[in-house]
Amino acid sequence: MTTQAKRYVGDPYWERERPRETDTAKVRVSYFPEAGKLQIAQLFTDRDTGEAKRGRTVTLDQEDLTLHPAARALILEVLEAWREP
């Protein structure tokens, strides 16, 4: 039995808003302030072009994290723990 990936069926905010983006060696972080979305995408190198491409992506939603303060608190706790000394 195989599972099929779920596709996003909401508003295509990425088509109407240009995100603020930054890359690390392993991920691309994209922030869409108007839509209230933060995407974290795994990067991989395209074998043909050598270009960094987006792979699996997780999207954090501002409204969802506002409604679930424990999740927001955990994310903030991790970011604070990872802050440079």
Legacy VTK file of the C-alpha trace (Angstrom):
# vtk DataFile Version 3.0
C-alpha trace
ASCII
DATASET POLYDATA
POINTS 85 float
0.000 0.000 0.000
1.436 3.360 -0.983
0.541 6.763 0.353
0.135 9.708 -1.926
1.570 13.096 -0.972
-1.050 15.632 0.031
-1.146 18.737 -2.122
-1.843 22.241 -0.871
-5.269 23.402 -2.044
-5.422 26.867 -0.457
-4.561 30.318 -1.721
-1.397 30.310 -3.923
0.299 33.022 -1.861
3.710 32.191 -3.396
2.410 33.397 -6.783
1.436 36.868 -5.566
4.042 37.550 -2.900
7.814 37.592 -3.182
9.366 36.052 -0.052
12.396 37.097 1.925
14.769 34.141 1.505
18.053 32.841 2.778
19.911 29.582 2.175
22.137 27.486 4.366
24.153 24.517 3.174
21.122 22.261 3.733
17.924 24.337 3.733
16.193 27.353 2.197
14.115 29.503 4.543
11.393 31.589 2.859
9.232 34.107 4.720
5.943 35.367 3.261
4.900 38.144 5.680
1.598 39.071 3.992
0.460 35.431 3.924
1.846 34.679 7.384
3.849 31.673 6.159
7.376 30.483 6.888
8.686 27.724 4.634
11.701 25.556 5.403
12.775 23.504 2.382
15.444 20.842 2.107
17.982 21.714 -0.599
19.526 19.265 -3.035
21.877 19.727 -5.960
20.437 19.108 -9.421
22.640 16.500 -11.106
22.309 18.096 -14.547
22.726 21.780 -13.718
24.523 21.732 -10.357
21.904 24.230 -9.163
20.461 24.134 -5.639
16.809 23.030 -5.804
14.029 22.855 -3.235
13.053 19.424 -2.010
10.669 18.491 0.775
9.161 21.606 2.306
7.477 22.314 5.625
5.285 25.401 5.965
4.650 27.022 9.333
1.431 29.029 9.440
1.107 32.137 11.616
-2.583 31.559 12.348
-1.988 27.931 13.358
0.864 28.829 15.702
-1.211 31.653 17.209
-3.977 29.149 17.956
-1.484 26.658 19.449
0.775 28.586 21.838
2.555 25.449 23.101
3.887 24.758 19.586
4.977 28.386 19.192
6.665 28.292 22.620
8.576 25.126 21.725
9.865 26.652 18.474
10.960 29.812 20.321
12.629 27.685 23.028
14.653 25.769 20.424
15.683 28.941 18.587
16.787 30.534 21.855
18.784 27.400 22.806
20.497 27.491 19.405
21.358 31.195 19.672
25.059 31.959 19.486
26.658 32.646 22.875
LINES 1 86
85 0 1 2 3 4 5 6 7 8 9 10 11 12 13 14 15 16 17 18 19 20 21 22 23 24 25 26 27 28 29 30 31 32 33 34 35 36 37 38 39 40 41 42 43 44 45 46 47 48 49 50 51 52 53 54 55 56 57 58 59 60 61 62 63 64 65 66 67 68 69 70 71 72 73 74 75 76 77 78 79 80 81 82 83 84
